[in-house]
Amino acid sequence: MPEVSDSGIRLPTHSMLGPISSYPKALMGTDGLPYKSSKSSTTPYLIRRYDDAPLILTQLPWVPSSVILEGMFMIMTPPVPTMETMREYAVMLLVRYIQPHYKGGVVQVHVLFDNPGSLPESPKSLEQKRRDLGREKQLAHHQCTKFGSLTRIPEHWIPTLACRVCKKSLTHYLAQDFLELVPTFMPAHNVDQEFFTNVDGDTYSTNTESDVMIRPTFTSNADEADTCIWLHSLHSVGNRILVFSPDTDVYHIGLTQLHGKHVIIQLSKSLKVSPKLLDLNALLDAVEKDPDLSSIPVPLKPQVIQSLFVCSGCDYNFFFRWSRKIKFFVSFFSICNFHCCRSRPNRIYGIHFLES
Ligand SMILES: [Zn+2]
């Protein structure tokens, strides 16, 4: 029974408070790991909000000059049961995800993998510890594999991807094998075609002549592909860029990284079966014309959306246990003029957004 204080207020008992934790309950569990929520709900929210803008396409309006593929999603495709060696798997990914673009006339194809551990301890390390905790059971009987072209396909693919050691070895192998294999899958007549990928923090390219070159212009110290994509978009050939990544982070980062290029994000696994393409320039245009953001200088509007996405929870920032991400978007836009002080338009709740 709750105790009653001298003033007559019923005080909560220990059992009503739940387990005592030194961590903030709105942000972390009793184990000290961050609470996790969904990020993808922002996409349907933005589509509904800007429903008169052509944000979602079902086919590409042009042949891309460059295609950037997030390799971490490519490896979610498991090997076919009849396959025996990893070389067969590498060829399958190449035929499925890379070769059709060269056949269609794309000049550059970039495949980017994460390179974890290249940066010092960061908030992302906490998020990785949370994920690892959930995988302990899955990896109870797991034995690590060092991948090469003759390595036999692991019997259990999902636990292999759940192991950080195996995943790093797998992506390292695939990047190296792609550099060797891709030139034989390029049409010989198009000598301008190039292939790019990253191995151990460096970026390499190859071409129809199988000339492998290190490309410092495309190299950064970012350890995740979702960030590296935008450096590759900036320096890749042409102005028509297709990015394959269903990750919501990617287009929120990209909102401020278009640099005059037309970028389309492939959210669906396939371009042929139920294609879902987000026109990032159309989203930027809709944000810039949003009447609720009228008090914010145009160059800062995409930064406001980006900051809202980051501050309401992502891999580098806390989620809030009792407030879903979308609630922050709905609340922000419902009283936008209150948040965006008209007399000092560069300030939102005291956060200073720098002109880019
Ligand atoms: Zn392993």
Residues whose N, C-alpha, C, O or C-beta is under 5 A from the ligand:
A	BS01	ZN	Q143 C144 T145 C163 V165 C166
